[in-house]
Amino acid sequence: MIAVWTEFLGISLAIVVAGYLLAHYGDVIAEKTGMSGTWVGLILVATVTSLPELVTGVSAVTLANAPDLAAGDVMGSCVFNLLLIALLDSIHRECVIYEKASRGHILAAGFSILLVGLVVFSILSGDAAISIGHIGIYTPAIIALYFIAVRAVFIQEKNGAGTPSLDLRYQDITLRSALIRYCLAASVVVAAGIAMPLVADKLAKTMGWSQTFVGTLLVAVATSLPEAASTIGAVRIGALDLAIGNLFGSNLFNILALAIDDIAYASGPLLSQVSQAHALSGVSAMMMTGATILGVHYRPKKRILKVAGWVSLALVLTYVLNSWVLYLRGV
């Protein structure tokens, strides 16, 4: 048992270090190219920090034949990423983060609700879902919506959601150097993502836990560590919009990863063969995203017990409730 936990924690540590480096060099690339923090967070950082979910999911459905592990990883990661917004609020002492965050995040959050809702609907549809060969009809819909979302956010940012900063902080780092280091960190994330489902499957069998429970809680947290490390790192260097954009972008990419998992899973539409308990995590993610939209729009300024805003409290309570109900269901 100790050996399996050691493997799991070792992979998790590698993901944490690589994730932090991704945020740092992502911010460098944003400065060197003149792209906004929201755009870099949503696309450049979010795509790479979400690679563990993609690689883990494909590995789970092809090598480990564990579809519930793949679905649990994606849905659990979406919920955990939103919990990270509450963590950001608690460590960002200058003000409540919703007061300072760009309203441009609302667009990405809205698309996130739409995509997660489509997944929840497909899970609950079960065998009634329409398929194209072994692929569910939801898969091309997810892929199309993802790229529509990316284009919409790009157009929004291009039309002046923000102005580039003149404060150059990375004059001693070249763009070429930043890109090379960024790619090296990304390769570590990919390698860790390949190993994660195999170790997680062994852990589930060793502990006597179900794939759904392990995927939604343990694997989801582990594969979300790049988001956590890069997000906290972004806040530390003052790139708040990059941090929040990374989290919403990661959730969008996670759902895209689920569509890719469906293509890789040859035994039929993936979402028709997983536990409907995953829909619970999906609904929780939608509720948490909705609460975040309210926070970014209304910009509450007060902290509860001087720790975090009421929106962050709602995020924490929803995450805890989701985890508790999954535990009680024994899934």
N, C-alpha and C positions, 0 to 999 in steps of 0.2 A: 504493500500500500504506500509506503514512504517513497519508493522509487517512482511510482506513478505521479504522486503529488509533486515530487521534485522536478520531474519532466514538465509538468503543467506550469509550475511557477517559473521555471527557467525560460520557457517559451514566452510566458507573459512578461518577464523582465526585458527580454530582447525587444518585444513589441513596444514597451514603454519608452525605452531609450531611443529607438528608431522614430517613434511618433513625435517625441520632443524635437528631434533634429529636423523632421519634416516641417514642423511649424516655423522653426527658426529660418530655414532656408527658403520656405515658401514666402515668408515676409521679405526676405532679401530679393527674391525674384519679383515680388510685387513692386518693390521700390525701383528695381533696375528697369522693369518693363513699363512702369507707369500704370499698371492695372490696379483696380480698386481692391481693398481688402476683402470686401464682400464677394467679389468675383473670384479672387484667388482662393478664398476659403471654400466657396461653394463648389468650385471645379477642381483646381489644382491640388489643394490640400485634402479636400474631402474624398476625391477619387482614390488617392493613394492610401489614406488612412482607412478607407473602407475595403481595400484589397483583401485584408484577412477574412472579412465576411464572404467575399466572392470566392476566394481560393478555398476557404474552409467549406463553403457550401458545395462547390463542385466536387471537392475531395470527398465530402460526406456522402453524396448521392452516387458517386462512381466507385470509389475505393472501399468505403465503409458500408455502403448500402443502408444509410441511415437518414431517410428523408426528414424525419422529425427533428433530427439534430440540425439539419440545414435550415428548416423553417423556424425552429426555435432560436437559432443564432441570429437570423435576420430580424425577426419580430422583437426578440429580447434586446437586440442592439439598438433598435429604434427607440424603445422605451428608455434604455440606459442613457443614450445620447441626450435625450430631453432632460433627464435627471441632472446631467452635467451642467445644464444652463443654471439650475439652482445652485450648484457648486460654484459656478462662476460668480453668481450674485453674492455669495457669502464671502468670497476672497477679494472681490473688487470693492474696496472700502471707500473709494472716491465718491461713489453714488450708487443707487440702485441701477443695475445694468440696463433695465428697460427704459430708463430715462435718457440714456445716452446712445442706445443702439439705433442703427439706421432703420427707418420704416421700410426700407427696401427689402428687409427680410420677410415681410408679410407675404410677398408674392411667392417666395420659395416655400414658406410654411403652408400656404394655401394649396399648392401643388402636392406637397407632402401628404396633407389630409386626403386629397383626392386619390393618390396612389395607394396609400395604406387602406383606404376605404374599399378600393377595388380588390385588394388582396383579401380583406375580411369577407367581402361578399362572395368571393370565389371559394374560400375555405368553407363557408357555411353552405354553399351550394352543393358541395360534395360531388357525388356521382352524376348529379344533374347538370354539371358544368359542361359546356360545349367544348369539344376538342378538335384539333387539326392533327391527325396522326396521334403521336404520343404527347403532343404539346397542347396545353390548355389555351383557349381562345383569349384568355387574359394576358398571355405572354406578349403577343404583338401589341396589344393595347398598352401594356406597361412600358414597352420599349418606345412606342410612339409618344406617350405622355411625358416620359423622361426627357426626350430631346426637345419637345415643345417647351417644357419647363426651363431647360438650360438656355434655349434661344430667348425666351421671354425675359429671363433675368439678365441676359447679356444685353438685350435691347434697352432694358430699364437702366442698367448701369451706364451704357453708352450715351443715353440721353440726359445724363447729368445727375445721377443719384448722389454723386459726391465729387469733390475736386481733389486732385492729387496733392499730396503733401510736399512741401518744399524742404522739409527737414530731412536731410539725407543722413541716415544713421549707419550705413554700411559702405562707406566709401573705400574701405580697405579690402572689400570682398568683390571680386569680379563676377559678372553674370555667369561666365563659363564655369568658374569654381563652384558657385552656388548650385548650378544645374547638376554638376558631377556629384557633389555631396548629397544633393536631393535624391538622385537616382540610386546612390549607394544605400541610403536609408530606406528607400522604397524596396530595394531587393531584399533587405533584411525582413521587412514586413511580409513580403510575399513568401519567403522561405518559412517563416514562423506560421503563416496561414496554412501552408501545406501540411505541416506537422500537427497542427492543433486538433483536427477532427479525429485523427488516429489515437492521439493521447486521451482526448475527451471520451472516446468510445471505451477505451480501457478503463478510464476512471469511473464511468457509469457502471460498467460491469463489476468492477472491484467494490464499489460502494453500494451496489444494489439499487441504484437510482435509474429512473427512466430517461430515455433520450430527450423527451420533451423538456423535463425539468433541468437536466444538465445543459441542454442547448440554450434554453431561455435564460437561465441565470448564470451558470459558470462560464460556458463558452461565449455567450453574448457579452459578458463583462470583459473577458480576456481579449476577444477580438475588437472590443471597443476601446481598449487601452490606448491605441494610437490616437483616437479622437480625444481621449482624456488628456494624454500627455501633450499633444499638439495644441489643444484648446487652452489648457492651463499655461503652457509656454507662450501662447499668443497674448494672453491677458497680461502676463508678466512683462512682455515687451511693449505693452500699450496698444496692441492690435485687436481691439475688442470686436470690431466688425468681422475680421478674419476668423476670430474664434467662433462667433455665432454662425457665420456663414458656413464654416466647416461642419458644424453640427447638423444644420438643416440640409446641407449638401450631402452629408453622409447618409442621412435618412432617405433622401431621394435615390442615391446610388445603391443603398441596401436593397430597395425594392427592385431596382434594375437587376441586381445580383440574383434575386429570387427568380426572375424571368430566365436568366442564364442558367440557373440551377435546373429549371424546368426543361430547358432544351437538352441539358446534359443527362437528365434522368430518363432512361429509355423504357422504364416500366409503366409509363402512362402519365397523365397530367399530375404533376407533383402535388398541387394543392388539394386534389381530390383524395389523396392517400395519406394525409397528415392529420394529426389530432386536431379536432375543432377547438381545443383549448388555446391554440395559437391565436384564434380570433379575439380572445380576451386581451391578449397583449396588444393586438392591433387597435382595439377600441380604446385601450388605455393610452396608446401613442396618439390617437386622434384627439382625445380629451386634453392631453398634455400640450399638444401643438396648439389647440384652440386657446388654452389658457395663456400660452406664450404670445399668441397674436394679440390677445386683449392687453397684455402687459406692454408690448411694443407700441400699440396704438394709443393707449390711455396714459402711459408713462407714469405709473405710481411712484411717489418719492419716499414714502415712509417704509422703514424696516420694522419687522415684527421682532420684538425683544432685541433690537439692534443687530440682528443676524442677517436677515434677508427679507425681501418684499413678500407680499401675500401671494403673488403669482408663484414664486419659488416654493413657498410652503405647499401650495396646491400640487406642484410637480412632485415634491417629495412624498406627500400623502398618497397620491395616485400610484406612484412606483411601489411604495410599500404595500398598498392594498392589492395591486396586481400580483406581486410576488407571494403574498400571503394566501390569496385565493388559489393560485397555482399549486402551492404547497398543500393546502387542504384537499384539493382535488386529487392529489397524489399522482399527477401526470408527469 
